[in-house]
Amino acid sequence: HASNAFWRREKGVETGGGARQSVREGRGPMCGVFFARSQTVFFSFACVVYVVFCVLGNDGNGIQIARAEKPPVVPADTISKWHKHHREFRRKRGNSMGRKERLETKSGWVDRWEHRAKIGEEEKRDAIDNLLQKSSEKNEKNSEQRSKDEEKRLEDDTKAAVKLFEKIPEKKKEEILRAMENFIAFDETEASKKSWEKKESSGSGAAASRETEKTEGKEGVNEEKVNEKETRKKLESLESERKEKERKLAVVEEARKGENVIVDESGLPEGTVLYGTYDTCDTCEMCSVDEPPEFVDTTMAAKAKESGSTRDGKIHCKKCFGCNVVLSRLESNQNLHGKKVKMFPGASGAAVVRGYTKEHGNVIIKSWCDFGGYKQHPETAAQHPLRCNEETQSKNTKCPAKGGIYAHGECNYRFLNALDKLTIDANLTDVVPRTWTGSVKSFLPWDGYAVQGRKIDVRSQFYEVAKGYSIEAVYGGSVAQNTVDMFKKIKHEQIIKAATFDLLFSEQDRHGQNVFVTEEGDITLIDSEGCFGPTNSLLLPGGQKFEVYRIGYNAVCCGNTPLPCPQPAGERSAPLVGLDYRCHAKDHFIGFDWPRGVEPFLHKIQKMTADDVHNVYEMTRKEHATHLKRTVDEMLELGFEGSMLKAYERQKRGDGRTYGNNYWYPITRACCGNDICPMRVDEAVGRLNIERSAQGGFAEKLWGSRYVHGLDVKNSPSDGLRTLSSLNVPKPEKRSDVLLDRLKQEEG
């Protein structure tokens, strides 16, 4: 008691339960536990002795209470030695005890705190598990709702697809079904490969995994086990990625050493190798124009052929080197402001694909025969020979007079290359892409089509890629809010150049699918294979292509539809009538104001004979050279409008029934916006007009001051020529060399 009292005075600890609590919590001296227990025994014994002393000392006169004497004071040195002794004893005993025994020797107070901490941790885990379970249940409900919506949407799409499929021609159906069979076979092959790889990677753990799945099926899926599975999958995925990176690093390291990498081909089907060349592979999945890396063994295909390991002697390569162009098919849609825009590949049965060459980069390739059996439109493939023959490939073959539309092979190539030379000299290449003939040594894309991976070795026509979108795909319906800015940006000078090209070379098939426009307003003309024929372009008013967009197909060519003739004009015009050259010319009139570089070309052709034009530009027919010279003379003599009317004067009057390129129609004032004519423009857009300037005097006298919609326009090309001759349109001053040539011709 004295030692405890001394310790409390020295440490400033309160008496009572607080002191005992401090001792129990380890804040007292190391001997506190010893005194806490021995103190009780000591005081009990003292009380018993005191009672016995009082009883024995009673003399009958009452109990005499003796005054307690002051106990002796224990020296501080002694107490310090006791403390030191008990600290050392505690330390030695603790070192000889295990963790469990040390915990058992602790007081109940400390154990209760540890128990509360454990309970707190368990409560936290339970709260997290409950939160995850609620989130999982919510996700399951959302997933069920999404799956129901997807099933309904899939059902609707399937019904719509079946209806559309019933309308497709039989030949096209067969092509689609063959493609679907190829896709199914490809998916099954890929699925079997993945299944095999999974079995190999899992090894002996597969059986244990199956047993676990059975047990879980019987006892019910536990949330904790599901989480473990997901974690295991993630770890396996990370491990596979790590192994793949290590494999690639090993390949790179081997390549640096200049050694061939040994590749396991045991999993490949019979007759299939990883690498080969264009010459040694019969079919190929991936073609490359680059040189093979040092670590790639391209002799695999040749060795397989020499060994005779295949029944038919054909070798299929996963990747082949030595191609001069990489082919890919044209996409069916393009993205414009977040919406899908249809990609028009053209209506011919020829093969049209994208390509990549080291020399020219991205190109468009068009071929009319020997392209691995691939045609853009199988239903029209009969129009072109499947294989090139002597007549289509010989440069000495007499080509048809109708030019590129009805020619195949070498005749088309010569026709298009001559047109390319003329376009360069006329300074119109910024609206017409360059074109040339080249050799295609490649394989068809391996992409699930009925015709894929076949070897190609044929001469084809290459084109620069036309930037932008087909203008019919964008504005075939109406001008919308997301396309109105693009419509306003169409460049006036490029429309004038494009219209000059179609008039100069007499293009007969210029519809909206053959005109591309970019978001910056640039214009590009494609598929100019109908040149040197009748004049029929949507850029030139008065032709059938233009009239179809103005009053509708049914009113122009009802004989080509199941409807009775005649048909009334459509209520509104397509926005494509805004490409009328008059909307982009100053005062709606060109006259003799030619685009820069065109007039020198006109004078050059005028000075040449038809034979000279035919030979210099290597044209396929002399008739084309004669046709060009006649157009050039009329343009120099009558101007733009006079030359156009003169061309229409040689064509037939459209009757509203017959479809064809050789027809003319009455011309009214230009429709440049919905404030002039009923052009299809969304209500949200409001008023829209893209004309360069208001209609001037010459145009008003020639076409009228008021727009007339429908079939009530009353004029003809002959009427227009008479009106034009009375206008006295000023001509540019003639150069001295042209005057001298004219005098020499008159003298001769």
C-alpha positions in Angstrom: 0.0 0.0 0.0 2.8 2.3 0.9 4.6 1.6 -2.4 1.5 2.2 -4.4 0.8 5.4 -2.5 4.4 6.6 -3.2 4.1 5.7 -6.9 0.8 7.7 -7.2 2.3 10.7 -5.5 5.4 10.6 -7.8 3.4 10.2 -11.1 0.5 12.4 -10.2 -2.1 9.7 -10.7 -5.5 9.9 -9.0 -6.5 7.4 -6.4 -9.3 5.0 -6.6 -10.5 3.1 -9.7 -8.6 5.4 -12.0 -5.3 4.3 -10.6 -6.2 0.6 -11.0 -7.5 1.3 -14.5 -4.2 3.0 -15.4 -2.3 0.0 -14.2 -4.4 -2.4 -16.1 -4.0 -0.4 -19.3 -0.3 -0.5 -19.0 0.2 3.2 -18.0 1.5 2.3 -14.4 4.7 0.6 -13.4 5.5 -2.9 -14.6 4.9 -4.3 -11.2 1.4 -2.8 -11.0 -0.3 -6.2 -11.6 1.6 -7.8 -8.8 0.6 -5.2 -6.3 -2.9 -5.1 -7.5 -3.4 -8.8 -6.6 -1.1 -9.1 -3.4 -2.7 -5.9 -1.9 -6.1 -7.6 -1.6 -4.7 -10.6 0.3 -2.6 -8.4 2.6 -5.5 -6.2 3.7 -7.8 -9.2 4.2 -5.2 -10.9 6.5 -4.7 -7.6 8.4 -8.4 -7.2 9.0 -8.7 -10.8 10.4 -5.7 -10.2 12.8 -7.2 -6.9 13.9 -10.6 -8.5 14.8 -9.0 -11.3 16.7 -6.8 -8.8 18.7 -9.9 -6.7 19.6 -11.8 -9.8 20.8 -9.0 -11.2 22.9 -8.2 -7.8 24.4 -11.8 -7.2 25.6 -11.9 -6.9 29.5 -15.6 -6.8 29.8 -15.8 -3.1 30.0 -16.2 -2.8 26.2 -14.1 -3.0 23.2 -11.0 -0.9 23.4 -10.1 0.7 20.2 -6.4 1.1 19.7 -5.0 4.0 17.8 -3.2 2.9 14.6 0.4 3.8 14.4 1.9 5.5 11.4 3.3 2.7 9.2 7.0 2.9 8.4 7.9 4.7 5.2 9.4 2.5 2.5 12.6 4.1 1.1 12.5 5.3 -2.5 15.5 3.3 -3.5 13.7 0.1 -2.4 10.6 1.0 -4.5 12.9 1.7 -7.5 14.6 -1.7 -7.1 11.1 -3.4 -7.0 10.1 -1.6 -10.2 13.3 -2.6 -12.0 12.9 -6.2 -10.8 9.4 -6.5 -12.1 10.1 -4.9 -15.4 13.0 -7.3 -16.0 10.8 -10.3 -14.9 8.0 -9.2 -17.3 10.4 -8.8 -20.2 11.9 -12.3 -19.7 8.6 -13.9 -19.3 7.2 -12.2 -22.4 10.1 -13.4 -24.6 9.4 -17.0 -23.6 5.6 -16.8 -24.3 3.9 -17.2 -27.7 1.6 -14.6 -29.3 -1.5 -16.5 -28.1 -0.3 -16.7 -24.5 0.7 -13.1 -24.4 -2.8 -12.2 -25.6 -4.3 -14.4 -22.9 -2.3 -12.7 -20.2 -3.8 -9.3 -21.1 -6.6 -7.8 -19.0 -10.2 -8.2 -20.1 -10.4 -4.5 -20.8 -7.9 -4.6 -23.6 -9.5 -7.7 -25.1 -12.9 -6.0 -25.2 -11.3 -3.2 -27.3 -9.8 -5.6 -29.7 -13.2 -7.4 -29.9 -14.9 -4.1 -30.7 -12.3 -3.4 -33.5 -13.0 -6.8 -35.0 -16.7 -6.2 -34.9 -16.2 -2.8 -36.6 -14.3 -4.4 -39.4 -16.9 -7.1 -39.9 -19.6 -4.4 -40.0 -17.7 -2.5 -42.6 -17.3 -5.6 -44.8 -21.0 -6.4 -44.4 -22.0 -2.9 -45.4 -19.7 -3.1 -48.5 -21.2 -6.5 -49.4 -24.7 -5.2 -49.1 -23.9 -2.2 -51.2 -22.3 -4.4 -53.9 -25.3 -6.8 -53.8 -27.8 -3.9 -54.2 -25.7 -2.5 -57.1 -25.6 -6.0 -58.7 -29.4 -6.4 -58.4 -29.9 -3.0 -59.9 -27.6 -3.8 -62.8 -29.4 -7.1 -63.3 -32.7 -5.3 -63.5 -31.3 -2.8 -66.0 -29.7 -5.6 -68.0 -33.0 -7.5 -68.2 -34.8 -4.4 -69.4 -32.0 -3.7 -72.0 -32.2 -7.3 -73.2 -36.0 -7.1 -73.6 -35.6 -3.9 -75.6 -32.8 -5.4 -77.7 -34.9 -8.5 -78.4 -37.8 -6.4 -79.6 -35.6 -4.2 -81.7 -33.9 -7.3 -83.2 -37.3 -8.8 -84.0 -38.4 -5.6 -85.7 -35.1 -5.4 -87.7 -35.4 -9.0 -88.7 -38.9 -8.5 -90.0 -37.8 -5.4 -92.0 -34.8 -7.3 -93.3 -37.0 -10.2 -94.5 -39.3 -7.8 -96.3 -36.3 -6.1 -98.0 -34.7 -9.5 -98.8 -37.8 -10.6 -100.7 -37.5 -7.6 -103.0 -33.9 -8.3 -103.9 -33.3 -10.0 -107.3 -32.5 -13.7 -107.3 -28.9 -13.3 -108.3 -28.2 -10.8 -105.5 -29.9 -13.1 -103.1 -27.5 -15.9 -104.0 -24.6 -13.6 -103.6 -25.7 -12.5 -100.1 -26.4 -16.1 -99.0 -23.0 -17.2 -100.1 -21.4 -14.3 -98.2 -23.5 -15.3 -95.1 -22.2 -18.9 -95.3 -18.7 -17.7 -95.5 -19.2 -15.5 -92.4 -20.7 -18.4 -90.4 -17.9 -20.7 -91.4 -15.3 -18.1 -90.4 -17.0 -17.5 -87.0 -17.1 -21.3 -86.3 -13.4 -21.5 -87.2 -12.5 -18.6 -84.9 -14.7 -20.0 -82.1 -13.0 -23.4 -82.3 -9.6 -21.8 -82.3 -10.4 -19.8 -79.1 -11.9 -22.9 -77.4 -8.7 -24.9 -78.2 -6.4 -22.1 -76.9 -8.5 -21.8 -73.7 -8.2 -25.6 -73.1 -4.4 -25.5 -73.7 -3.8 -22.5 -71.4 -6.0 -23.8 -68.5 -4.1 -27.2 -68.4 -4.7 -29.3 -65.3 -6.8 -26.5 -63.7 -9.6 -27.2 -66.2 -10.9 -30.2 -64.3 -10.8 -28.4 -61.0 -12.7 -25.5 -62.6 -15.4 -27.9 -63.9 -15.8 -29.4 -60.4 -16.1 -26.0 -58.9 -18.8 -25.0 -61.4 -20.8 -28.2 -60.6 -20.6 -27.5 -56.8 -21.7 -23.9 -57.3 -24.6 -25.1 -59.5 -25.8 -27.4 -56.6 -25.3 -25.0 -53.7 -26.1 -21.7 -55.5 -23.8 -19.0 -56.7 -22.2 -17.1 -53.9 -21.5 -13.4 -54.5 -18.0 -13.8 -53.0 -17.2 -16.6 -55.4 -18.5 -14.6 -58.4 -16.1 -11.8 -57.4 -13.3 -14.3 -57.1 -14.0 -15.6 -60.6 -14.0 -12.1 -62.1 -10.8 -11.3 -60.4 -9.3 -14.5 -61.6 -10.3 -13.7 -65.2 -8.8 -10.3 -65.0 -5.5 -11.8 -63.7 -5.5 -14.4 -66.4 -6.1 -11.7 -69.0 -3.2 -9.6 -67.7 -1.0 -12.7 -67.6 -1.8 -13.5 -71.3 -1.1 -9.9 -72.2 2.2 -10.1 -70.4 3.1 -13.3 -72.2 2.2 -11.8 -75.6 4.4 -8.8 -74.9 7.2 -11.1 -74.0 6.7 -13.0 -77.2 6.8 -9.9 -79.3 9.9 -8.7 -77.5 11.5 -12.0 -78.2 10.6 -11.7 -81.9 12.2 -8.2 -82.0 15.3 -9.5 -80.2 15.6 -12.4 -82.7 15.2 -9.9 -85.6 18.0 -7.8 -84.2 20.2 -10.9 -84.2 19.3 -11.5 -87.9 17.9 -15.0 -87.3 14.6 -16.5 -88.4 12.0 -16.9 -85.7 10.8 -20.5 -85.3 7.0 -20.5 -85.5 4.8 -23.3 -84.5 2.5 -24.1 -87.5 1.0 -27.2 -86.0 -2.4 -25.5 -85.5 -2.8 -24.4 -89.1 -5.1 -26.3 -91.5 -3.6 -28.4 -94.2 -2.3 -26.4 -97.1 -2.0 -23.2 -95.0 1.2 -21.4 -94.1 1.9 -18.2 -92.2 4.0 -16.4 -94.7 4.6 -16.4 -98.4 5.0 -14.2 -101.5 2.7 -13.0 -104.2 4.3 -15.6 -106.6 4.2 -18.6 -104.2 0.7 -18.1 -102.6 -2.5 -19.1 -104.4 -4.8 -17.4 -102.0 -4.0 -14.9 -99.2 -5.6 -13.2 -96.3 -3.3 -10.2 -95.9 -1.2 -8.6 -98.6 1.7 -6.3 -98.0 3.5 -3.9 -100.3 6.5 -3.6 -97.9 9.6 -5.7 -97.8 9.4 -8.7 -95.4 11.2 -8.2 -92.0 14.4 -10.2 -91.5 12.8 -12.6 -89.0 10.0 -13.6 -91.4 10.5 -16.8 -93.4 8.8 -16.1 -96.8 9.9 -19.5 -98.2 7.2 -21.4 -96.3 4.7 -21.4 -99.2 7.4 -22.5 -101.7 8.5 -25.3 -99.4 4.9 -26.5 -98.9 4.4 -26.6 -102.7 7.6 -28.6 -103.2 6.7 -31.1 -100.5 3.3 -31.8 -102.1 1.6 -31.7 -98.8 -1.8 -30.5 -100.3 -4.2 -32.5 -102.3 -4.9 -29.8 -104.9 -1.5 -28.3 -104.9 -2.9 -24.9 -103.7 -1.2 -23.0 -100.9 -3.1 -20.5 -98.7 -1.1 -17.9 -96.9 -2.0 -15.9 -93.8 0.2 -13.0 -95.1 2.0 -12.6 -98.3 4.7 -10.1 -99.4 5.5 -8.8 -102.9 2.1 -7.2 -103.8 2.2 -3.9 -105.5 -1.1 -2.7 -104.1 -3.3 -3.5 -101.1 -7.0 -3.8 -101.9 -10.0 -3.1 -99.7 -13.7 -2.8 -100.6 -15.6 0.4 -100.7 -17.6 1.1 -97.5 -21.4 1.3 -97.9 -21.7 4.4 -95.6 -19.8 7.5 -94.6 -20.1 9.5 -91.4 -21.2 13.1 -91.8 -21.9 15.1 -88.6 -22.7 12.0 -86.7 -25.1 10.6 -89.3 -24.6 7.9 -91.9 -24.4 9.0 -95.5 -24.7 6.5 -98.3 -21.6 5.8 -100.3 -22.4 5.3 -104.0 -19.9 3.1 -105.8 -21.5 3.7 -109.2 -24.1 1.7 -111.2 -21.8 -0.2 -113.5 -21.0 -3.9 -113.1 -17.3 -3.3 -113.0 -15.2 -3.9 -109.9 -14.5 -0.8 -108.0 -12.3 -1.0 -104.9 -10.0 1.1 -102.8 -6.2 0.5 -103.0 -3.0 1.6 -101.4 0.4 1.8 -103.3 3.8 3.0 -102.1 4.0 5.4 -105.0 0.6 7.1 -105.0 -0.8 6.3 -101.5 -4.6 5.8 -101.4 -6.2 5.3 -104.8 -9.5 4.1 -106.4 -9.2 1.1 -108.8 -11.7 0.2 -111.4 -11.5 -2.9 -113.6 -14.0 -4.4 -116.1 -12.6 -7.9 -116.4 -10.2 -10.5 -114.8 -10.7 -9.1 -111.3 -10.9 -12.4 -109.4 -14.6 -12.8 -110.4 -15.6 -9.8 -108.3 -18.2 -7.4 -109.6 -19.6 -4.3 -107.8 -23.1 -5.3 -108.7 -23.6 -9.0 -109.5 -27.0 -8.4 -111.2 -25.3 -6.2 -113.9 -22.1 -8.3 -114.1 -23.3 -9.9 -117.4 -22.7 -6.5 -119.1 -19.0 -7.0 -118.7 -16.8 -10.0 -119.5 -15.7 -12.0 -116.5 -12.3 -12.6 -118.0 -10.3 -10.4 -120.3 -9.7 -11.7 -123.8 -7.6 -10.7 -126.8 -10.3 -8.2 -127.9 -10.4 -6.4 -124.6 -6.7 -6.4 -123.9 -5.1 -5.7 -127.3 -4.0 -2.1 -127.9 -4.8 -2.7 -131.6 -8.4 -3.5 -131.0 -10.9 -1.2 -132.7 -12.8 0.4 -129.9 -16.6 1.2 -130.0 -17.6 4.7 -130.9 -19.7 5.2 -127.8 -16.6 5.5 -125.7 -16.0 4.4 -122.1 -19.6 3.4 -121.3 -19.7 0.5 -123.7 -16.0 -0.5 -123.8 -14.1 -2.9 -121.7 -10.5 -3.5 -120.8 -7.9 -1.7 -122.9 -10.4 0.4 -124.9 -11.6 2.0 -121.6 -8.1 2.6 -120.4 -7.1 4.4 -123.6 -10.3 6.4 -123.6 -9.8 7.6 -120.0 -6.1 8.3 -120.4 -6.8 10.5 -123.5 -9.5 12.3 -121.5 -7.0 12.9 -118.7 -4.5 14.5 -121.1 -7.2 16.8 -122.4 -8.2 17.8 -118.9 -4.7 18.7 -118.0 -4.3 20.9 -121.1 -7.7 22.6 -120.4 -6.6 23.4 -116.8 -9.5 21.6 -115.2 -7.7 19.0 -113.1 -8.8 20.7 -109.8 -12.4 19.5 -110.3 -11.5 16.2 -112.1 -9.2 13.6 -110.4 -6.2 12.3 -112.3 -6.3 8.8 -113.7 -3.9 6.3 -115.2 -3.6 2.7 -116.2 -1.5 0.3 -114.0 -0.9 -3.3 -113.2 -2.6 -4.9 -110.2 -0.7 -7.7 -108.5 -2.6 -8.4 -105.4 -5.3 -10.5 -103.7 -8.9 -9.7 -103.1 -9.6 -8.6 -99.5 -10.2 -11.5 -97.0 -13.4 -10.0 -95.5 -16.2 -12.6 -95.7 -17.4 -11.9 -99.2 -18.3 -14.9 -101.5 -15.3 -13.9 -103.6 -12.3 -13.3 -101.3 -8.5 -13.9 -101.1 -8.2 -14.6 -104.9 -5.0 -13.7 -106.8 -5.3 -10.9 -109.3 -2.9 -10.0 -112.1 -4.5 -7.6 -114.5 -4.2 -4.1 -115.9 -6.7 -1.7 -114.3 -7.6 2.0 -114.1 -6.3 3.9 -111.2 -7.9 7.2 -109.9 -7.0 9.8 -107.3 -9.5 9.5 -104.4 -12.3 12.0 -104.7 -12.7 13.8 -101.3 -16.0 14.4 -99.7 -19.4 12.9 -100.1 -21.7 12.1 -103.0 -23.9 15.2 -103.3 -27.0 13.1 -104.0 -26.4 11.2 -100.7 -26.3 14.6 -98.8 -28.9 16.6 -100.6 -31.0 14.1 -102.4 -33.8 14.7 -99.9 -33.7 18.2 -98.5 -31.3 20.8 -97.0 -31.2 20.1 -93.2 -29.8 22.1 -90.3 -26.7 20.0 -90.1 -25.9 20.4 -93.9 -27.0 23.9 -94.6 -23.6 25.5 -93.9 -22.0 23.0 -96.2 -24.5 23.9 -98.9 -23.8 27.6 -98.6 -20.0 27.0 -98.8 -20.1 25.3 -102.3 -17.5 27.2 -104.3 -18.9 29.2 -107.2 -15.8 29.0 -109.3 -15.5 25.2 -109.0 -19.1 24.8 -110.2 -18.3 26.9 -113.2 -15.2 24.8 -114.0 -17.2 21.5 -113.6 -20.0 22.8 -115.9 -17.4 23.9 -118.4 -15.8 20.4 -118.3 -19.2 18.7 -119.0 -20.1 21.1 -121.8 -16.6 21.0 -123.4 -16.3 17.2 -123.4 -20.1 16.5 -123.8 -20.6 14.4 -120.7 -23.9 12.4 -120.9 -24.1 10.8 -117.5 -23.5 13.5 -114.9 -26.0 12.7 -112.1 -25.8 13.5 -108.3 -23.9 10.3 -107.5 -21.0 11.4 -109.7 -20.5 14.7 -108.1 -18.7 14.9 -104.7 -18.7 17.8 -102.3 -16.5 18.4 -99.2 -17.5 20.3 -96.0 -15.3 23.1 -97.3 -17.3 23.4 -100.5 -14.9 21.8 -103.0 -16.4 20.0 -106.0 -15.1 16.8 -107.7 -16.4 15.0 -110.7 -16.0 11.2 -111.0 -16.9 8.5 -113.6 -16.5 10.7 -116.6 -16.7 7.8 -119.0 -19.7 9.2 -120.9 -17.8 12.0 -122.7 -18.0 12.8 -126.4 -21.7 11.9 -126.6 -25.0 13.8 -126.0 -24.9 16.6 -123.4 -26.7 15.6 -120.3 -25.5 17.0 -116.9 -27.2 18.1 -113.7 -24.9 21.2 -113.9 -26.5 22.3 -117.2 -30.2 23.2 -117.3 -32.2 21.7 -120.1 -30.9 18.0 -120.0 -32.8 15.0 -118.6 -30.5 14.6 -115.5 -31.2 18.2 -114.5 -35.0 18.0 -115.2 -35.3 14.8 -113.0 -34.1 16.8 -110.0 -36.3 19.8 -110.9 -39.7 18.2 -111.4 -39.2 14.5 -110.5 -38.4 11.2 -112.2 -42.0 10.2 -112.7 -42.8 13.4 -114.7 -39.7 13.0 -116.9 -39.5 9.2 -117.4 -42.9 7.7 -116.4 -42.5 5.1 -119.2 -39.7 3.6 -117.1 -42.1 3.1 -114.1 -45.3 1.1 -113.6 -47.3 4.4 -113.4 -49.6 5.6 -116.2 -48.3 8.4 -118.4 -48.2 11.3 -118.3 -47.4 12.0 -114.7 -47.7 15.5 -113.1 -44.6 17.4 -111.9 -43.5 16.9 -108.3 -44.6 19.6 -105.9 -41.0 20.6 -104.9 -37.6 20.4 -106.4 -34.5 18.6 -105.0 -31.8 20.9 -103.6 -29.5 19.6 -106.4 -31.1 22.1 -108.8 -29.0 24.6 -106.8 -25.9 23.2 -108.7 -27.2 24.9 -111.9 -24.2 26.8 -113.2 -26.3 30.0 -113.5 -26.6 30.2 -109.7 -22.8 30.4 -109.5 -22.1 32.7 -112.4 -22.0 36.5 -112.2 -25.5 37.8 -113.3 -26.4 34.1 -114.0 -24.6 34.4 -117.4 -21.1 33.2 -118.5 -21.0 34.1 -122.2 -17.3 34.2 -123.1 -16.0 34.6 -119.6 -14.2 31.2 -119.4 -12.4 29.9 -116.4 -8.7 30.6 -116.4 -6.7 28.4 -118.8 -9.7 27.2 -120.8 -9.6 29.8 -123.7 -5.9 29.0 -124.7 -6.9 25.3 -124.9 -9.9 26.1 -127.1 -7.7 28.1 -129.5 -5.1 25.2 -129.5 -7.7 22.6 -130.4 -9.3 24.9 -133.0 -5.9 25.2 -134.8 -5.4 21.4 -134.9 -7.0 19.1 -137.4 -9.1 16.2 -136.2 -6.3 13.8 -137.1 -3.8 15.8 -135.1 -6.1 15.8 -132.0 -6.7 12.0 -132.4 -3.0 11.2 -132.6 -1.6 13.8 -130.1 -4.0 12.8 -127.3 -4.1 9.0 -128.4 -7.8 8.9 -128.5 -9.6 5.6 -129.2 -11.8 6.9 -132.1 -11.4 9.7 -134.6 -15.1 10.5 -134.2 -14.3 11.7 -130.6 -11.7 14.2 -132.0 -14.2 15.5 -134.6 -16.9 15.9 -131.9 -14.4 17.8 -129.7 -13.4 20.2 -132.5 -17.1 21.0 -133.3 -17.8 21.8 -129.6 -14.7 24.0 -129.4 -15.7 26.0 -132.5 -19.2 26.6 -131.1 -17.9 27.7 -127.7 -15.5 30.2 -129.3 -18.3 31.5 -131.7 -21.4 31.4 -129.6 -20.1 31.4 -126.0 -21.1 29.1 -123.1 -24.9 29.5 -123.4 -24.9 29.4 -127.3 -22.8 26.2 -127.3 -25.1 24.5 -124.8 -28.2 25.4 -126.8 -26.6 24.3 -130.0 -25.8 20.9 -128.4 -29.5 20.5 -127.3 -30.7 21.5 -130.8 -29.1 18.3 -132.1 -31.0 16.2 -129.5 -34.6 15.1 -129.2 -37.4 16.8 -127.3 -38.1 15.0 -124.1 -41.7 13.5 -124.1 -42.0 12.7 -120.3 -42.1 9.0 -121.0 -38.7 7.8 -122.3 -35.5 7.5 -120.3 -32.3 8.4 -122.1 -29.4 10.8 -122.4 -30.3 12.2 -125.9 -33.1 14.6 -124.8 -33.7 18.3 -124.2 -36.3 20.1 -122.1 -37.5 23.8 -121.9 -35.4 26.0 -119.6 -36.8 28.5 -117.1 -35.2 30.9 -114.6 -32.6 29.4 -112.3 -33.8 27.9 -109.0 -31.2 29.0 -106.5 -33.1 28.9 -103.3 -36.5 28.4 -101.7 -37.3 32.1 -102.0 -37.4 31.6 -105.9 -38.8 28.1 -106.3 -40.2 25.3 -104.2 -36.9 23.8 -103.2 -36.9 21.2 -100.5 -35.5 22.9 -97.4 -36.3 22.0 -93.8 -38.5 24.5 -92.0 -35.9 24.9 -89.3 -33.5 26.2 -91.9 -35.8 29.0 -93.1 -35.0 31.1 -96.2 -32.1 29.8 -98.2 -30.5 31.2 -101.4 -27.0 30.3 -102.7 -26.8 32.4 -105.9 -23.6 34.4 -106.4 -25.5 37.5 -107.6 -28.9 38.4 -108.8 -30.0 37.6 -112.3 -28.7 40.1 -114.9 -30.2 41.5 -118.1 -28.8 38.8 -120.5 -30.1 36.0 -118.4 -33.5 37.6 -117.8 -34.1 38.0 -121.6 -32.9 34.5 -122.4 -34.6 32.5 -119.6 -37.3 34.9 -118.3 -37.8 36.9 -115.2 -40.0 34.5 -113.3 -39.5 30.9 -112.3 -42.1 28.5 -113.8 -42.4 25.1 -112.0 -43.8 22.0 -113.7 -44.4 21.4 -117.4 -45.7 24.8 -118.4 -42.3 26.1 -119.6 -42.6 27.1 -123.3 -39.3 27.5 -125.2 -36.9 25.5 -127.2 -33.1 25.5 -128.0 -33.8 27.2 -131.4 -35.8 29.9 -129.6 -33.0 30.4 -127.2 -30.4 30.7 -130.0 -32.5 33.4 -131.8 -32.9 35.4 -128.6 -29.1 35.1 -127.9 -28.2 36.3 -131.3 -30.2 39.5 -130.7 -28.5 40.3 -127.4 -25.1 41.2 -129.0 -23.1 39.6 -126.2 -19.6 41.2 -126.3 -16.9 38.8 -127.4 -13.3 39.0 -126.2 -10.8 40.6 -128.6 -9.3 38.1 -130.9 -5.6 37.5 -130.7 -3.4 38.3 -133.8 -2.3 34.7 -134.3 -6.0 33.6 -134.5 -6.8 36.3 -137.1 -3.8 35.3 -139.2 -4.9 31.6 -139.1 -8.4 32.7 -140.1 -7.0 34.8 -143.1 -4.8 31.9 -144.2 -7.8 29.5 -144.2 -9.9 32.0 -146.2 -7.0 32.5 -148.7 -6.6 28.7 -149.1 
